Amino acid sequence: MSVKDLGSIFKQAQEMQTKMADVQRDLAEKKVEVSTGGGMVKVVANGINEIISVNIDDELINMNDREVLEDLLTGAINEIHRKVKDLAQEEMTRFTGGIKIPGLFPSAVIELLEQLQRMPGIGQKTAERLSFFLMRGSEQQAYKLADAIYKVKEKIILCSQCHSITEFDPCGICQDPKRDPTFICVVEEPHDVYAMENMGYFKGVYHVLMGVISPLDGIGPAELTIESLRKRVLKDGVKEVVLATNPNMEGESTAIYIAKVLKMENIKITRIARGLPVGGDIEYADEVTLMKSLEGRTEMK
């Protein structure tokens, strides 16, 4: 590498440091707000993870339920830390995207890295490891992976009854005569069905919401399958609905909303117990934790 190239790289590093300082100043001025319990708890923080304010509705204080208050506060704080982290990562990606070290990676590798980082839970380091693994592997391995991805997009559909993923409609669970159609477990996403099934305990059927209520992301009840759930409850003579949304801010708010919607239908509405940690995801829970959560479910009033 020539002295000229080293000088160019050093100059880019100095530019990056300057832009980094600018990003930190911008983040300190940005605000992130989350709410839980249908807006009863609101937390505001800035882009460098400093809590600015916490607001608790008088109705929640008057309820004098310390456990509910602690759960809602914990969920809101965990969620705001996650959103601040996402905001910081977004800002960092925006400013680093324009600084490239000549010849460091071929354009095809850079494109692969960018596409991999679009996937949830995959950061830069993981994307790099996956990219180099694919490059070291055989062409046959790469083609098999590409073909599997293509088949998923081509063949997988959503079940018209429960909205879970399937290759045929209705899905195998909805058609299974050994399942109890009067006992519905409501989950957020199709992968939550997979997690619940792995424990081998639940013998009812499922209903996938395809998300959660999140006003900050522009997602309301109309964007979910809540109305479909209500009609299904009336049509199939459902006796119990267990709400197995994630125990975080959006999951709790969504569970509360669904409980209110179904309250007049004269059915038992339960919520999975606190075996799952606040701020956690069902997707990553082990079978024992999921089983205890389902066994210890409580009725929502």
N, C-alpha and C positions, 0 to 999 in steps of 0.2 A: 504493500500500500504506500503510495507516494505521500510526501509531506503536504501536498495540496489537498489530497483526499482526507488526511487527518485533520487539516485545518477546517475543511468543510464540515466534518462530523462534529468537531469541537464547537463550531459556530451553531450548528443545529442543536447541540446539547444546551448551549447558553439560551437559545431561543425557547427551548422547551422549559427551562427553569423559569424564565420570565413569564411564559404563558401559564405555567403551573401556579405561580403566585397570583396571577390575574384570576384564574379559575377559583382559587380559594377565597379571594375577596368577593367574587360574584356569588359563590355558594353561601357565604356568610349573610348576604343580603336576601337570599331566596327564602321563602317560607313553605313548609309542608304541613298540611293539616289532615288529621284523621279523626274519625268519630266512631264510637261503638255504642251498642245498646240502643240503636235507633236514634242516635244523636244525643243520648243522655250524658255521655262522656266525650269531651273534645280535647285533643292535645295538639299544640302547635310547636314546631321546632324549625330551626334554620337549617341550611344546607351543610353545616359542619357539625351536625348532631347535637346541638345545644337546645334543650327544652326551653321554649319561650313562655308558654302558658298552658295551664290545665284548667278546664272548666267542667264542673259537675252539675248536672241539672238538679234543681231543688226536689223534684219528684223522686229521684234516686236516693237522695239523702234522707228524705222522709220515710223511705221504705225500711230504713234501718237494717239492711241486709249486708253485713260486712263482707261475706264471701262473694256475693254478686259484684259489689263495688270493687273488690280486689281483683277479681277476674277481668272485669271490664277495663280497669286501669292497666293491668299487666298486658292484656291483649292490645290495647291502644298504644302503649309504649313500645312493645315489641314490633308492632306494625309500623310505627313511625320511624323506628330505627331502620327497618327494611326499606322503606320508601326513600329515606335519606340516602342510604347506601346505593340504591338504584339511581337516584338523581345524580350523586357524585360520580358514579360509573359512567352515566350517560354524558355528563359534562367532560369527563376525562377522555372518553372515546371521541367526542366531537373535536376537541382541540388536538389530540395526538394523531387523528386521522390524516391531517394535512402534512405531517412531518414524516418523511420516509428516508431511510438510509439507503443510498443507491446500491443495488446489487445484493442486499441482504437476503431477500427471498424472491424467487421467481413470481411472476404475476399470478400463475395458476395456484401456487401455494398460498399466496395472500388471499385470494378469493375463497379458497377452501377454509382458511382460518376464519374469515369473516362470516361465512355461512354457518360454521360450527358454533361460533360464539352467539349466534342468534337463538340457539337452543337453551332452554331453562337449565340452570345449574352448571353451565359450561363457561368457564372464564378463559382468559388468554392462555394460561399454562396448560390447562386440560386440552384446549383446542390444539395447541402445539404438539402435545404428546400423541393425540389421536391422528393428527396430520402425518407425523413422522412414522407412526405405526402403519398407516395405510400406504405410505410411500415405500416402506421396507417390505411390505407384504407382496404377494403375487398379484398379477392382474386378475386372476380368477377370484381371489378373495374380494377385491374391489368391485368386480362385476356382480358377485353374489349379493354384496351389501346394497349396491345400487338397485338391483332387481327386487330385493326384499322391500326397499323403500317404495319402489314403483307399485308393487303389488298391494301394499297397504293402502296407498292412495286410490288404487283402481278398484279393489274388491271390498274394502271395509265400508259399511254403512251404519246408520243408527237405527236401533230397534224402534218401531213405531209406538210400542207400549211403554218401555222403560227408558228409552233414549240412550242405552248403553251401546257400545260398539259390537258389531256382529257381521257375519258374512251372509246371513239369511234372516228374514223377517217373518214372524217374531224371533227373538233370540232364543238360545237353548234354555236359559233360566226361565223365561216367561212361559215356554212350552212344557217345562218339566212338570208332570202330574204329581210328583212327590213334593213339590214346593207349595207353601201355603200362600195363596193369592190375597188373603185377607190381612197379611202382615207385611207391610212395606217399609223397607229401610231406605231413607232418602239420603243421597250422597251428592257431593258437588260435581265430580268429574268421573268419566268412565274408568280411569285407573284406580279410583277408590273402590269400585266394585271388585276389581282384581284383588286388592288388598284384603277386603272383607272375606272374599271367597277362600283365600289362602288359609284362613284359620279353621275352616271346615266346621263352623259352629252354627252359622245362621241358615235357617231353613225356609225363610220367607222369600219375597221377591224384592226387586230394587226399583228405585226411581232416581234417575240422574238429572240434576238441575241444569247441568252445562254451565256452571259458574256460580257466583254468589252476588248478592246485592252490594254494589260498590259505587255510590254516587260520584266519588272523585274520578272514577274511570268511566262514568257515563252508563253504568249498568244498573238498571232498575228491575223491578219484578216482571215487567213485560218482556224483558230480554231473556228471561229464564223460563223453565218449563213448569212453573208453579200452577198456572191455570190448568195445564194438562194433568197435574197431580190431583187437583181438586175434583176434576171431572172423573178421574180414575177412581178416586175414593168413593164417589157417589155410585158409579156404575158397578163396581166390583164388590160392594158391600164390605169394604175394608173395616176391620175391627181395631187395628193399631197401626200407627205410623211412628216409627222411631227416627228422629232427626239426627243423622250422623254427619252433619257438616263439621268442618274443622274447628277446633276450639280457639279461634283467633277472632279478631274484631269483626271481619266480614261474615265469618261463619256463624258467630253468635247473633249478629243482627238479622241474618237470613233466617235462622231458626226461630227467632222471636216473631218475625213477620209471618212465616208459614204457620206457626202455632195459632196466631190470631186469625188467619184465613180459614183454618180448619176447625176453629173452636166451636162453630155453630153446627158442625156436621155430626155431633154426638158420637165421636170416636175417641179412643184413647190416644193421646199424643205424648210421646216420651222423648227424652234427650239422652244421648249417650253419657255415661258417667265421666268423672274427672280422671279416669285412668290415663287419658291422653293429656299431655302437657299443654298449657296455654301457649299459643303461638306455634304449636307443632302442626304437622300434616299427617293425615291418616296414611298417606302413601308410604311414609317412612317408619310407621309404627310396626312393632313385632306382633306376632300372632297372639301371644299371651296378653299383652296390653290391650289389643283390640277385643279379645274375648272378655276380659274383666270390664272394659268400658261398656260392652253390650249387655253383659249380665247385670251390671249396676246402674242401668238406665233409670231415669226418674221421670215421672209424669210432669208435663209442663202445664201450668195453669194460667 
